[in-house]
Every structure is written in structure tokens, then in C-alpha cells.
Amino acid sequence: MTPVVSQGYTPKGAYQTIAGLNTYITGPRDAAAGIVDIYDIFGLSSQTLQGADLLATRLNAFVLMPDFFHGEAAQHDWLPIDTEEKKAALMDFMSTRADIAKNVDVVLGAVNEYRRQFPSVKSWGAFGLCWGGKVAVLASGPHTPFAATVQTHPGRMDKADAENLTIPHLVLASKDEPANAVQGYAEIIGNNGIGGMVETYGSMWHGWMGARANLEGEESLAEYIRGYAQTADFFEEYLKIGLDIEFRQGKSLQIGALTEKGLQYHASVSLTWKAKAVATVHEEMVTCTSVPVALSRDGPLTKAAIKDIVGIFVTNEWRIVDPETLFLKKNAGANQNYTIERPKTEGDADTGPRRVFLKFHGELDIIIEVFKHLAPNKHEEAQLCYDYGQSGLGAKVYGFFQTKDGTLGRVDEFLDARNLEPEDVEDAGTLEEKPNQVYYDIITRQFEKYHKMLKLKKLFHERGVTMDDLIDYDFASKIRRIADRLESIGGKKGWCIHDVPFMNVMVKNNPKQGESKIVLIDFEFVFRNYRAFDIGGHFMQKVFKWVDKDGKMASCRPYMEEEKRHFCEECVEQWKQETGDSDTGEQVFRESELAYLLAITWDIHNMLCYVEQEDNKDLLNCLELLAFNKLFEEFVYQYKRLELDIHE
């Protein structure tokens, strides 16, 4: 943050009338991010204006502070409210100039004008102090124009306001706010899967970041600075939608194409292979819509409830269809997913989709929890899926929602497609900065925890399967050695999906002219890693397709080396187009050999995690338990083949 001036501050911005309000503006008008700064009841104070300048400078953002009170403001001597005269003056002001509901409408209308006048701003946030925080949170519900909002020393806190949030929201509370209200906010924001947090500045009073800030006291000045820095950090993350991914039409995430010789892969399943992540502002923001449906914990979701959800996001026929005529198919998976089809009626001219895919996100399981701060939250995932769907390489997102009981979900395009099969990638004619250290710190700690764990051995023995060799194996040191080898050969990094089984790679049955035949689904585990991780994962999934049509472990031949090299040659061509690098297929092939081992450890870790945490001992059947040993044997063999064990 720039230095704070304790006395005699001269604001850096200027005033302009916008949307009928005298507005303090600061920061570049052509910025990509904009913030509406909503002051407290004391209006345009020096401390508040300096805070706006701090945010504009730190974020290189365009910050606007409208004068909602038209030159009027509450008086400092009205507080504390210890006389009837003071109470009457404050209540009169709060019911007129500072009427909260009216000013929520004012700020929403103003943002529409800001969008018109400042088209370079693609992502808007709101920052509210005290009274302004109440306005900000009430403007953060369904159909909000904001990508993220902040309340500091919030006034009139109400748990119901937090329940209506549809975007990431930060609360910086003082010691003076009601503790039960602060706790209510914290519980909701901590569990809604949207993003945000609540923090209490325990030594600060109500107003320490606004007009009542004391910039001459050592502690209060430090906490003023910390509060604005924390606010800036929050906006820095969410006004860029956190993942900082650039999508390019027809390039990013494309993994396959139809050639004369069949389906040949010509790009990685890695997510936006780039040497550096490129921050971008999305052309259209995905908002979370509240739906008037609560999921039953005791029974299946009713057709009427499904119709009510889908009808919010798609076309008229869905809104009037008899729910009993809907065809529902519940799909297997970690989440509660449905394929839904409405009948085509006589005179039906609706050009919208007749089939959709409805997905409810389950509670955060232990595997996602381990990687929680690396993987996208559900709002970020929805934005990612929306952008990817717009590229034509994935399912379109029709809507992102939250039910009355807090469950998050999406309505997506139904893909007329099937899962990728090994035969799709076999062609007899061709046979053709530091890494994400956080991930490797986590995965090695996890394996160190499982190493020689008696509980795991006992659980496996109870199922009649011996896994002692696997549990006693020192995976952690092996993973470190593999990562070191990747570094030594110059292994590059990019965004990876990590979870790349064939069921997440879809082959369209009837692609339209110009469309990609291949689409990807499920981005719960997207984060940065070695670029070859998903290539190695794809090679691994080619071998370990768990079941065939008879319910037995499938016998799938691995890729031949010539096929792998061909795949890597095609991948590196995409990489060079994206980055301008001069890498070779040989380089990518060497990286993929090592990444193959990392992908195996990903699957082994996740399966161990399920076994150790799952109370229901029937979760894993014998087939899956046998797959453990198959993965383990493959890892040991390949580790030795690559001579990684020579110096051990």
C-alpha cells in the first residue's frame, strides 16, 4: 500500500456528476476493474477518500464514490445517542437521505450508467463502510452486477443478508458489532461454496476504516492500513475470478480432432498450456441465482422441483411443461446429477434445448478438502465451465444456482456424446516460476501420513485383500525425486485438470460442421502443475480403465511408445502456437514419462484417502481394491525402468 497521510490529506481524484450523483472518482478510467466505494453515514470524509485512493493505486482500478446524501451527512456529535434530540435527528436522516432500500436501488442504477460510460471496466466490485456495507451486501444477491463485495465495520448486520449472497463477500468486523450476527455471517460464508470470509479486528472500534478512523494512533493507523490491504487482496483475487485463465477460441483445452485416420489427439488435456497464466476479465460474469427449492434429505428430488429449477434458466416451454411428463435419469457420480428431457408437444416452436444436465454439488469431501486452496471454488468452477463452453469445446452453462437449503448446482447443456473409449485413440495405420510446490508439499505430507498406517492395513485385511507392501512403500520420497527430475530436464508448467478418466472426455455422436468432436467435463481439480501431468494422466487412464461391460477389470493395452511420441508431437505444436516457445516433441515425451508416475500417485492417494476416511466399509468393492495393487505394481515397474532408483 502507498503511505498513509495522517493529517491534512489531499485527495488524488476529482469530482464528476454521474447518474445524477456528485461522484468522487480516482484511478485510471480505462482500468479493467472498477469499485463502487459506498461511504458511511458521515459522507465524503478525508479518511474515506484516502481509502478510495489507496484501493485505486494498489489495484490499478477505477474507484467511484457517489455522494448518495447530496451534500448532507450525519453529524459526529449525534453519537453516542444519549438524548432524544440526537435520536430524532439520526432516525430522521436514516429514513430520508440514508434510507437503505432506496439507496440499494440507487447504486444498482448507477452501476448501469457506469457500465455505459466506462466500457473498459469488465468486472465491478463494491466496498461498503458501515451503512455502505449494508447497501453493498443487499446489492449482492441474485442478478447483482458485482463480481465481489466487501463490508467493513458493517452496520445493521442481519444473517438473512448473508443467506442471500450470490457472489464472494468479505466482512471485516470490529469489536463493536453484535457477536451473534458476525458468527452467523461467518458460518454462512464459510459454507456457501461461493467464496469470501469474515474476520474481526478485535481491538478496533466501529468506524476504524471510515470517517471515524484515527490515523494518528500507532495501532489504529496500522489496522487501517491492514484493513485496506486485506480488502485490496480480496478484490485482486475475485475481480479477476481467481483462476486467471485465458481462454482462446478453438485452442485452449482442445484435445482431439477427427482426421482421415480416425480420432487423433493433437493437443494436451492440460488446461490452457501457457508458460505464464494470463489474467483476464470475462466478457460475461456468471452469477449465482437463488432458486425457491429445498433438497429433501430423506427422498428423491421431485419432478416439480426440477422443473422449477430448469425453468428459471431455459426457455418458455420448460416453464409451462407438466412436470410429470419429464423424463429423468439419475447419473452415477460423486455429485447428484440428472439428465432431464421434456416432451415435444404439438405446436411446440421452442428452439431451446429439450434435454439438459442438472448437477448438484455435494458436500466438500476429504479429497477436495486437501486441495481446497488450490482448486477453484464452485463459483469459479461455474465461470470456468461457462467460458470453456463458449469456446465450443465443452458443455454450455445455462445457469448457476443455490437452493433454499444452501446446495449449489448448475444447469448445463446436455451433450449428445459418449465416453471416450480406448479404441478412439488407437490407430493401426499410424500407431501413430517454480512448480506448484504447494501441491507437492500436500501430496507428500499425505503419503507420509499413510506410510505404514496400521489402520489402513487393518481395513484392507478385513476385506480380504493384502496391501501391506503398498502401505509400507515410501511414495513421498519417490514423488520428490520425480519432481526433482522434472525440474532438472526443464519441465514446464501450466493449468491442469488432473482428473482425466475417459468418462470425463466426451466424444460427440453428431458434431456439427466446424465443431470439435471432443469435449471435456468436470473441472473440480483445476490448478497449476507440470504441463505433462494431464498427458501422463491420459496415458495412465488408457491402461487403467477399471471395468468392462461385464463388470470385470478391463484389459486395455497401453499406448505403444510410437503412439505416445506422436501424441506428444501434436501437443507440442499446440504449445508452440500458444507460447512461441521452440520446444520439441522429445522434450514433452520425456516430461510425460515422469508425469505418468505422478498421475498414478494422484489416483493412489485419492483411493487411500477414501478408504481411510470412509466409515462405510462397503464403499470400495473388491475390484477397486485389486486396482490398488495394479496401480502400485505399475508405479514400481516404471520407476525402476526410468532408473530413478539408482541413487537410492
SEBAFI-531593 format. One record per residue: residue in one letter; x, y negated, z negated of N, C-alpha, C in turn. Coordinates in steps of 0.02 Angstrom, whole numbers, plus 50000, padded with zeros to 5 digits. Atoms other than C-alpha are relative to their C-alpha. Example, Ala and Ser with C-alpha at 12.3 -4.5 7.8 and 13.67 -1.06 7.14 Angstrom:
2
A500455005950000506155022549610500454994050000
S499585005950003506845005349643499614994549963
! end
This chain:
648
M500425005950000500005000050000500444993850000
T499655006350002500554982150030499974997249929
P500005002850068501004972149872499354996249985
V500615003450022499504965649774500194993449968
V499895006650028499444947149731499554999249939
S500385000250062498904944849551499614993549992
Q500335006550007498444926349561500044996250066
G499995004549942497984914049699500045003650067
Y499984996149938497684926949836499684996250058
T500265003049938497434920250013499785005650047
P500244994549956496334932050116500314999550069
K499694999749935497074937750281499504999750058
G500504999549947495444939050377499674993450017
A500385005849979494154927250448499265001649992
Y500724999050006492274924750445499674999250068
Q500385000149938491054928050586499295002249985
T500694997950009489174929250595499855005950046
I500154993949963488704946950648499375003049971
A500634997150022486974954650640499644995549950
G500345004850043486344938750557500314999049932
L499675000550065487584940050412500694996950008
N499335002650002489094929550374500465005749977
T499624993850012490434943150379500744998649998
Y499285000350004492234943750321500285005850039
I499714994749958493244953450450500764999749994
T499284999550007495024959550433500245006350035
G499744994349964496134971350531499884999350075
P500055000549927496274974550719499305001650026
R500674998949972494644972950816499985006050047
D499994994349953495204986550936500215006549965
A499834993950037495534999250798499525005750018
A500434994249986494855016850819499545001649941
A500404998650060494175017350641499764993449970
G500285006050031493035004750556499705001649932
I500274999150067492485002450375499554994149983
V500455005150027490984993050308500124999749925
D499845001150071491514985950139499414996549967
I500615002550031489984983450029500174997849929
Y499765002650064490384972149883499535001549942
D500434999250059489694972349705499554993949993
I500515005350005488354960549640500304993149992
F499685006650007489644946649616500234997250068
G499905002749934489834944749804500724999950024
L499365000449966491364939049901500544997349952
S499485002050049492644938549759500695001050029
S499314999549977494514936649781500275007249995
Q499754993250010494884954049711499715004850052
T500334995649952493624962149829500274998750071
L499735001749934494274952749982500715002850007
Q499324997349997496054957949939499975007650010
G500084992849990495454976049928499855001650073
A500164999049929494724974650104500634999350042
D499385000949962496394968150168500475005949989
L499584994250014497304982450082499805006050043
L500244994449960496214995350170500164998950074
A499885001449929496384986750339500735001150018
T499284999449987498274986050326500245007249996
R499774993150010498545003550258499755004650055
L500314995449953497365011950382500024997650073
N500045003149933497595000350532499285000350025
A500724999549985495694999550526499694993150003
F500395006149996494414986150564499505000149942
V500415000150060493564981450399499544993950002
L500495005350000491974971150388499644999849932
M500355000950063491214964150227499434995050010
P500565004549989489474957050261499794996649934
D500275003550059488764944050141499255001349997
F500704998050005487134952850102499584994949961
F500375004550044486674939449974499944992950028
H500075006549967486814924750096500254994349956
G499695005350039487974914549986499845000149927
E500174999450071487154919049822500385005949970
A499684994450034487844931149693499795000049927
A500114999650072487604937249515500544996049964
Q499535004050039488464926849382500345004449947
H499644995950049489804934449272499744999149929
D500235001150069489064926449117499315003249987
W500614996150013487474936749142500155006449962
L499794993950034488474951149069500424998349939
P500504994850011488294958048942499304997249996
I500705002250002486404957248949499775000049927
D500165000450071486144951348772499474994849983
T500555004650012484754938548795499455001450051
E500554999249953483054938648878500114995950063
E499875004349942483624924448992500475003650049
K499544996449957485084934649057499665005950035
K500354994349972484004949949082499534997950056
A500475002449949482694939949177500374997850063
A499625002449942484004931849289500265005950041
L499734994349964484814948549332499465004050034
M500544996249971483174957549361499704996550061
D500265003849944482564943649474500465000650060
F499524999449946484164944349576499995007050030
M500004993149975484104963449589499375001650039
S500624998649965482314962949651499914995850063
T500065004349941482624949749784500625000950045
R499414999649957484344946949863500335006949996
A499644993750009485044963149791499555006049999
D500444994349996483564974349824500365005650038
I499584994749972484424990949858499705003150062
A500314996749942483184999249976500024995550061
K499995004749944483064983750082500704999450031
N499325000849974484944982150096500295006350030
V499814994049963485155000250146499804999350073
D500235001249932484114995950298500424994650035
V499595005349971485144980150323500675002750024
V499344997549981486804989450325499945004850060
L500084995549943486145002850444499884996150064
G500115004249942485514989450562500634996450021
A499385003449984487164980250550500495004650037
V499544995349967488144995850599499815000950073
N500214999649930487114997150758500294994250040
E499725005849966487684979650802500765000550003
Y499284999149999489484983550754500205004750057
R499854995349947489464998250873499974996650068
R500085003549936488874986951013500574995150011
Q499495005249992490134973150981500715002649998
F499324997450008491634983950938500035007350023
P500054993149974491554999251053500635004149991
S499394996150010493365004151021499985004049936
V500074996350063492865009550846499565006150012
K500374993849987492355027650864499775003549937
S500174996750062492235032650682499934994949945
W500155005050050491425022350544499955003149931
G500084998150070491555023650355499704994349962
A500265005350044490765014050212500325000649932
F499685000350065491585008550050499594995349956
G500445004050042490455002549910500244999549928
L499815001250069490854994749742499374998749958
C500565000950047489584996549600499344999950038
W500625000749963487974990049680500095002550072
G499864998049931488764992649851500095007550006
G499954992849998489145010649805499335003450004
K500684997349996487305013949779499734999450071
V500215001049931486945006649950500365005050046
A499614995549957488345017150027499765007149995
V500214993050007487765033749955499305001050029
L500674999349972485955030550006500024999750077
A499925000249927486585027250184500395006050026
S499594994249982487495044050185499605006450008
G500424994149992486025055650212499925002050072
P500124998049930485285063150371500014994150048
H499975005049946485625053350531500424993949981
T499555005550018486945042550446500464998250058
P499525001949948488065032550564500725000949976
F499344999750029489535035550448500295007150002
A499654993650003490845049350453500205001749929
A499814998950070491315047150269499854993749961
T500155005850042490875035750123500325000749931
V499685000350066491595030449955499604995649953
Q500275004150054490855024149792500544999049947
T499565001250057491925015749659499614996849945
H500385001850060491315012549481499264999150019
P500675000449969489585016749553499464997849951
G500565002250040488035008249489499385004350013
R500644996449995486355016649455500095007050029
M499874993349975487055034149483499395004549988
D500564995350003485725047249519500215006350036
K499804993649971486095065649550499645001350066
A500394998849938484725065749684500344996850060
D499655003249944485775053849789500545004650027
A499474995449979487205066349793499705006050037
E500324994249967486005080349842499814998550072
N500215002049933485545070449997500594998750047
L499415001349959487335068550060500055004850059
T499884995849941487705074950235500704999150027
I499325001549978489485068450252500485000249940
P499525000250056491095068950149499944993549960
H500135005750044490955057349999500475000249940
L499545000650057492205051249868499694995549948
V500235004150056491725044649697500594998849953
L499515001950050492955035049588499634996649943
A500405002550056492095032749421500444997049946
S499665002850058492575022649269499765003649937
K500214997050063492395027249086499304997949980
D500645002950021490775017149079499405003150035
E500574996949967489695027349200499735005749956
P500294994550040488485039949121500355006650016
A499614993949989489475056049097499595005450033
N500414994849969488005067249144499894998750074
A500095001649929487745057949307500645001550039
V499364998649967489595059049350500105007550009
Q499944992749997489595077649310499535002950052
G500484997749949488035080149417500264999050070
Y499695001449935488895071849565500565005050014
A499424995749991490465082149537499795007150018
E500234993249986489515098649537499735000650071
I500314999749933488555094549696500544999350054
I499505001249949490025087549795500515005750001
G499524994550002491155101649736499755006350031
N500294993749975489955114849801499624999350066
N500435000749941489105107349953500365001850065
G499644997849940490475112550075500104994650052
I499955005449951490455095550159500664996549995
G499365003550011491995087650082499914994249952
G500025005550047492425074849951500185002249930
M499844998350069492755074049765499764994449955
V500165004950051492375064849604500584999749952
E499475000950049493735057549493499834994249954
T500135005250049493555047449334500674996849979
Y499435003850025494825033849292499854998549927
G500234999950069494695036749106500154993949959
S499835006050039495505020549046499724993750031
M500245005949964494625008949169499264998749985
W500685002350013493024999049146499614999550065
H500435000949942491554997149263500174993350034
G499835006049963492154984949397500744999050010
W499285001349998494044987649391500284999350070
M499765000849931494194988249582499644994450037
G500395005149967492964974249620500104993149969
A499965006950023492564956749559500224999449928
R499795000150070492944961449378500705002949991
A499324997350004494694967849419500464995149964
N499485003950033496104961749307500665001750032
L499394998749963497624960449419500624997549965
E499435002450039498724952949285500215005049946
G499814994950048498684967749166500395005650034
E499564995049969500024980849198499625006450019
E500364993849987498914996149182499434999050049
S500585001249956497374988649266500224998550071
L499745001249933498424982549412500215006650033
A499794993549973499184999949433499405004250020
E500594996049984497455008049429499604997050057
Y500305003349942496774995249552500345002450064
I499614997849941498174999749672499885007450013
R500114992849992497945018449641499315001450030
G500684999049974496075017149674499954998550074
Y500035001649929496305008549841500435004950041
A499594995049964497695020749889499625006550008
Q500394993949996496565035449848499434999350050
T500525001449950495165027549949500285000450070
A499694999949933496335025050096500185007150020
D499844993049985496945043050085499385003850023
F500624996649984495155049150090499764998150071
F500215002249933494705038550242500495002450053
E499504997749952496335043350326499865007250021
E500164993049985495805061450315499355000650039
Y500664998449973493965060450358499784995650059
L500185003949940493855046250484500345002850061
K499704996449944494975057150591499785007350000
I500284993350005493995072850544500535005249983
G499564995350035495455080550455500425004450044
L499624995049962495955093650584500484996850049
D499565003449953496745080650700500145004350062
I499924995749942496445091350854499814996350063
E500195003049936496455085251031499735005550046
F500294995249953495305094551150500064997150070
R499955002249931495625093551335499585004750043
Q500464996149959494325099151459500375005350041
G499734994649959494755116051531500695002449981
K499324997850019496405117951439500015002849930
S499944997750069496305118951251499565006149988
L500364994050021495805135951185499805004750056
Q500184995649945495595143351357500465006049999
I499574994150006496215161251352499935004950057
G500064994949948495625170251506499714997250063
A500305002049937495135168951686499905006150043
L500144994449956494445180251821500424999250063
T499585000149941495705184251956499795005750045
E500174994749953495655195752106500135006949970
K499834993550030496425209551999499635001249935
G500384999050061495175207751859500134994549950
L499945005150052495235198551695500734999749977
Q499315000850020496995192051667500064993949955
Y499925005650045497445181151520500524995350027
H499515004849977498295165151566500124994449951
A499835004850053498335155451404499905003349933
S500034996950066498505158951221499334998949967
V500585001350042497095160951098500184995049945
S499825005250048498065148250997499584993850012
L500435005949997497065132650959500434994050016
T499655006049977497745117851058500755000749988
W499284999050004499525123351084500344993450013
K499645006349990500495107251056500584999849951
A499445000750045502175103150982499824995849939
K500245004150055501315089950876499254999450006
A500725001150000499505088250825499874992850020
V500175006749977498705073150909499364997949967
A500605002550033497485063050805499524997550053
T500505002349953495875059750897499374998049964
V500655001850026494205051650866499495002950047
H500464996349960492755061950927499484995550033
E500485004149964491565054951057499325000149966
E500644999650036490075061050956500115003749935
M499914997150066490055064450771499445004849984
V500504995250023489165079650702499794998049929
T500255001550067488055075250554499625006049972
C500354994550034487285086950427499284997849986
T500715001650007485375086750433499695004249945
S500374996350051484335091450282499385003050030
V500594996649973483005104350326499555002049942
P500484998750055481425107350222499885007449989
V500044992750008481805125850197500475002049944
A499574997050051482485135450048500065007450013
L499904992949987483255152650071499785004149940
S500214995550053482485166649971500575004549980
R499474995650025483695176349861499765007249994
D500284993450012482515191049849499745003550063
G500284997049940481905193850026500284996950063
P499755002649937482225190650210499734993150015
L500235006649977482075173650291499385000950044
T500614999349962480325171350361500074997050069
K500015002849932479975168050544499794992749999
A500235006950004479065152150495500584995449980
A499445004150021480615145650406500514999250056
I499535000449944481725149950554499754995350053
K500305004449950480535141250673500074992749979
D499955006950025480555125650562500714997450007
I499315002349994482455125050564500184998850073
V499815000649930482705128150750499634994350033
G500405005249969481295116350797500244993049988
I499735006750013482225101650721500514998150053
F499435001549957483665103250844499905001350074
V500094998649929482995110151007499334997450025
T500525003649962481565106551124499295001549976
N500695000150024479685104551108499685006849991
E500334993550005479165122551139500175003549935
W499814997050064480135127950985499594997149943
R500355003350055479195115550879499275002249995
I500714998250001477475122050928499895007550007
V500084992849990477825140550952499705003349938
D500264996050055476865152950846500595004049971
P499414996650027478235159250728499955007650002
E500074992749999477515176850729500185003050067
T499814997549934477915178150915500755000050011
L499285000349992479765175250887500315007049993
F499624993850006480965189750914500634998549960
L499425001150043482285190850777500445006249999
K499524994650009483845201250770500534997649952
K499495001850049484945200350616500665003350020
N499354997649978486785202150660500445001449940
A499544998250053488105210350554500564994849996
G499455004750008489495199650483500044997449929
A499915002750067490145190350332499464995049982
N500535004850011488795177350353499335002950021
Q500674997949981486915178850377499854996850069
N500075002549932486685177250566499415003250034
Y500584997449964485175179150679500044997850073
T500165001749931484865179850865499254999250003
I500725001550000483155171950895499794998350072
E500275001349933482115171851054499264998349994
R500725001749997480455163251086499725002550066
P500304997649938479235169951215499904994450050
K500165004949948478975161251380499255000550013
T500735000049993477155156151389499794997250067
E500275002549937476045151951536500034992350001
G499945007249994476395134351596500584997049963
D499425002350039477995133451495500504996850048
A499545003649957479025119951581500634997949962
D499435001950043480295118451441500645002750031
T499364998049970482045118551516500535001549948
G499534998750054482865120651347500105007449988
P499834993050012483555136851276499415003949970
R500504995550030482385151351240500315004549948
R499654996150050483705160351139500534995649966
V499495003750037484805152851003500325004749949
F499644996350051486035159050874499984995949936
L500085003550064485655154250693500495003049950
K499474997650044487085155350569499944996549932
F499985002750068487015153150380500685001749970
H499354998850032488685150950292499905002949931
G500044996950066488885162450143500434996249950
E499585003050051489675157649979500745001450016
L499284999449986491555154949990500275006449969
D499744993850029492345172049972500734999149982
I499335000750029494025175549894500534998950052
I499495000849948494975176550058500024992850023
I500015007049979494405159450116500254995649943
E499795004050058494695152649940500754999349998
V499275000250002496535157149951500284994950049
F499765004549948496735147050111499564993850006
K500515005249996495405134050068500284993350024
H499745006649983496535118750083500365000050067
L499724999749932497235124850250499455000350053
A500554999049952495615129950336499524994149998
P500495005549999494265117550389499425001449953
N500624999050036492765114550279499445000950052
K500544998349953491065118450355499804994250044
H500155005849958490775100750416500524999350055
E499465000449951492475100450501499945005750051
E500094994449955492135117650573499444998650050
A500555001749955490485111450645500234995150053
Q499745004949951491375096650726500465003450050
L499554996249957492715108250794499615004150051
C500404995849955491415120150866499624995750050
Y500355004549955490435105550939500464997750057
D499535002449949491955098351028500215005650047
Y499794994349959492515115451087499445002150047
G500574998349958490765119251151499914995250058
Q500065005049947490765103051250500515001150056
S499494998649949492325109151341499775005350050
G500234994649957491315123351417500315006749985
L499644993950017492405136351333499735003549938
G500304997050060491285140351185499264998549996
A500725001150009489515140251120499864992849980
K500205006850018488665123351112499705000049930
V500315000950066488175117150939499404995450008
Y500605004049996486375111250935499874996149936
G500125003550062486345106550752500365003149941
F499684998050062487205107350583499544997949943
F500525001650049486075108050430500175002549931
Q499974997750069485885110350244499295001249975
T500664998450025484395119050165499894996849931
K500175003050064483505113350007500395003149943
D499614996750053484495126049905500754999050009
G499305001649992486145119349971500385004250050
T499664995849951486545132650102500124996150064
L499835003349937487445125950256499935005050057
G500084995649942487135132650430500034996250065
R499985003149934487165129450617499505003550046
V500374997249944486025131950766500444999350061
D499534999949944487145136850912499675002950062
E500204996949937486935141551093500075007649995
F499934992849994486585159951120500415001550062
L499564998249944487955167051230499785006650030
D500144993849964487435179651360500675003150016
A499324997549995489045188851332500075006249957
R499854994050039489815204551261500694999149969
N499335000250030491325207751152500535002150050
L499434997849960493005209251235500155007349986
E499814992950006493495227351268500725000850025
P499314998949977495245234351291500055000450076
E499984999249927494815238551472500024993350036
D500015006649968494565219951507500704997350011
V499335002849997496395216551481500515005050026
E499564995049970497095231951566499924999750075
D500035000149927497525231551749500545004650027
A499534994949977498325246751826500444997450056
G499615002549945498905236851977500564995449978
T499505004850022499855223751881500415002649942
L499704998350063500215232151716500354993749974
E499695006550011500475215751731499964997349924
E500045000850073504245098350594500095006449965
K499914993350022504465114350475499355003450012
P500634996749988503165127650499499524998849943
N500495000950054501625128550394500245004049940
Q499694996550056502645133050241499495001549946
V500524998850051501095131550133499695006950010
Y500294993549986500335146750220500465005649976
Y499544994650018501905157250195500135000349925
D499964999950073502045151850014499405003849970
I500614996750026500245157649986500025007550014
I500054993049981500355174050081500525004349963
T499494996150036501985179349997499825000549926
R500234999650070501305174849824499465005349991
Q500534995050003499785185449861500275007150002
F499714993349995500825200449913500425001649937
E499644998950062501925198149759499525002049944
K500504998350050500345199049654499775007350009
Y500254993249987499775215249739500555005349994
H499444995350000501515223149736499995004449937
K500014995050054501445239149630499424999249952
M500575001150044499745234049561499655006649985
L500314993750020499055248749462499255000150014
K500725000449987497265242749483499845002250071
L500114998149931497395244549672500115007450011
K499874992849992498175261749662499415004149972
K500564996450031496775267349546499384999750044
L500595000749958495415260449660500045004550061
F499924995749941496135269649810499965007449980
H500024993050022496385285749713499285002349987
E500714998350013494545285149660499635001550065
R500324998749935494095285149845500335005850036
G499684994149970495215300049880500524998350052
V499495002149952496505290149979500614997549962
T499385002150033498325287849928500314994250038
M499715005949969499025270549963500624997749960
D499455002050044500475270649839500584997050039
D499435002549962501805268149973499874992950025
L500185006749976500895253050044500034995049943
I500035004750056500615245149873500694998849971
D499325000850026502425248049822500474996650050
Y499585002949947503075240649986500084992549988
D499865007150013503895223449970499844995850062
F500205004049942502895214050102500264992849995
A499825007050008503345197050028500694998450028
S499335001349975505205198250064500045001050076
K500004998749928504845205350237499704994050038
I500315005849968503705190650281500494994250002
R499505005450001505055178350228500545001250052
R499484998549950506335187250337499734998950071
I500295001149933505155186950487499954992650015
A500065007249990504815168350464500694996950011
D499325002649990506685165050448500255001750071
R499794998149933506995174650610499654995650053
L500365004549954505645164450699500324993150001
E499675006550002506475148550640500675000250037
S499334999649971508185154550697499975000350076
I500054999849927507555157550875499614994150027
G500345006049978506665140850881499255000950011
G500724998949993504885147350861499614993649989
K500385006350004503685133050893499335001149967
K500614999750039502075128750804499424996750036
G500615002849971500295124650849499405002049958
W500614998150035498495126550794499815007250018
C500164992949989497975144750773499325001649969
I500644997650025496325153650747500105005349945
H499814994750048497125168350651499535006050003
D500494994650001495515178650655499795001650072
V500114999049928495575185650833499835007250018
P500224993449977494735202750839499624999350065
F500345000249935493935207451004499284997449993
M500695002350008492205203550931499964992449998
N500005007349998492725185150921500214997250067
V499845002049931493235184851104499445002750044
M500594998049963491695185051214500114999350075
V499975000049927491575189251398499304998950027
K500665001749975490105180851484499785005150052
N500274995149953488975192651579499894996850069
N500165003349936488455180051712500224992749997
P499765006950003489565164651708499794996150063
K500165004249943489025150251818500644998050036
Q499425001949960490155144051955500384994449965
G499595005050033491595134351880500075000949925
E499964998850072491305140951704500555005149984
S499534994950023492595150551606499625006449984
K500314993650016492195168951591500105001849926
I499824998450069492995169451418499814994349954
V500145005050051492355160351264500205002849932
L499804998050067492925160751083499484997849949
I500465001850054491875160550925500365000949933
D499774999450070492185159050736500674996649988
F499395003950013493435145750682500104998749925
E499955001250072493375148050492500724999349975
F499314999850026495265150550478500484995950043
V499575004149957495935137050595500494995949957
F499495004550028497575129250535500655001250038
R499384999749962499355126650597500435005949977
N499564994550014500565141050609500485000650059
Y499604998849941501855148050729499545001250059
R500444999849942501135146450903499855007150023
A500094993149976501365165050937499585004249953
F500374996050048500335170550786499395003250033
D500604997249969498745172550889500165004650058
I499794995349948499675180851032500165006749968
G499854993950036500385193550911499365003249973
G500644997550025498645194950835499605003550054
H500374996849945497885198751005500325006750019
F499664993749985499215211951041499835005249947
M500164995550055498855219550870499295002550005
Q500704997949995496965219650896499895004850057
K500044995349945497235228951059500125007149976
V499844993450027497935243450957499495002149947
F500414998450058496805242350804499284997950009
K500735000849995495035242250867499715005449955
W500134995350055494285250150713499545005850019
V500474994549987492825260350781499825000350073
D500274999249933492205267550943499255001349994
K500734999350000490395271350992499765005749955
D500194994450043490405287450889500154998749926
G499865001650069490905278450730500685002449976
K499344997750019492685285050732500524994750017
M499475004749985494315275750734500175000550075
A499915000049927494545270650915500735001550017
S499334998449975496015277351010500144995250058
C499865005149949496675262251106500754999850012
R499295000349986498315261751195500254992849989
P499735006750008499435246951152500184997150068
Y499745003149940499955234351282500695002950016
M499334998249979501445240151382500434993649999
E499565005850004502965228751372499914995550061
E500085004049940502705223251552499374995849996
E500625003850008500925218051512500094994349950
K499885005350049501485208351359500414994350031
R499595005249969502805199251459499604995950050
H500435003649953501535194951593499554995149963
F500435004250042500365188251459500384993849977
C499605005650027501755177551384500214995250055
E499855004449944502245170851555499414995450015
E500595004149987500465164951583499894994949943
C500085004550057500395157551408500484994150004
V499515005350000501985147651428499864994850054
E500185004849949501345139751588499494995049972
Q500475004550033499885132651489500364995549950
W499635003950050501075127051352500384994350035
K499615005149965502165117751477499564994550028
Q500475005049975500655109151554499794995349944
E500245003950057500105103251381500544995649970
T499485003450038501785097851311500564997050042
G499435002349960503005095051454500655003649982
D499414996250018504215107351372500225004550057
S499744995549948505295119051475500115007049973
D499944993350029505025134951376499925005450053
T500044994449954505135151951459499555005449972
G500404994350022504055167451452500405004549954
E499584995950043505525176551375500014997349928
Q500005003050067505555164151229499345001749964
V500654998650031503685166451197499945007549984
F500024992850013503865185351211500385001749936
R499614998750060505225185551078499634997549938
E500395002650056504145174750965499415004749985
S500604995850010502635186150993500185006749967
E499794993850031503625201650942500014999349924
L499985001350072503905193950770499314998249974
A500675002050022502165186350761499535006049995
Y500394993850004501435203650791500015002849929
L499934997650069502105208550620499624995449952
L500365004750044501405192750539499245001250005
A500714998749992499695196750612499785006349963
I500164993950038499745214150536499944998349926
T500035001750071500125206750365499384995949984
W500635003750010498635194950386499435004849986
D500544995250009497465209750404500095004149936
I499894996150061498275219850265499844995949939
H500145004450058498195205150146499254999349990
N500725001150007496355201950182499645006249974
M500324993850023495895220150157500175001549927
L499824999250071496865221249993499614995249956
C500375005150037496015205349938499295002349987
Y500694997550008494295212949967499985005749950
V500004994250045494745229049877500094997849928
E499845002050069495465220249725499444995949969
Q500515004550027494035207749706499305002950001
E500684997649989492535218049758499795005049946
D500254995450051491555225949615499665006150031
N500344994449966490565236649738500515004450034
K499484995749974491735251049769499825003450066
D500204997249936490725256449920500104995150057
L499925005049948491195240650015500405002750059
L499574997449948492575249450111499875007450008
N500114992949989492195266050191500685003450014
C499384996349993493485279750216500374998150064
L499695001949937493785274450395500444993949991
E499625006150010494335257050342500615001249955
L499434998550043495435264150205500555003450040
L499494996849958496305275250332500344994850045
A499715005249958496555259750438500574996349964
F499465002950039497625252750297500665003450018
N499384996349988498905266450323500234999350072
K499825000949929498835264450511500364993350010
L499675006649997499255245950494500695000349967
F499374999650037500605249650366500535003750040
E499524996149961501435262950474500254996150060
E499805004049942501435251350624500484994549979
F499565005450024502215237250523500705002749986
V499344997150017503615248350455500385001850063
Y499674997949938503985255350628500264993950039
Q499805005849960504025238450717500544995849964
Y499505003750039505025230150576500695003050011
K499364996549990506365243350596500224999450073
R499835000549929506285242850787500334993350017
L499725006649987506665224250785500634998749959
E499385000250038508155227950670500004994449948
L500055005050053507515216150537500255002849933
D499804996850063508045228750404500755001049994
I499284998449998509895229150450500364997449939
H499625003150054510475217350313499655000649932
E500354999250064509275223050177500365005049955
! end
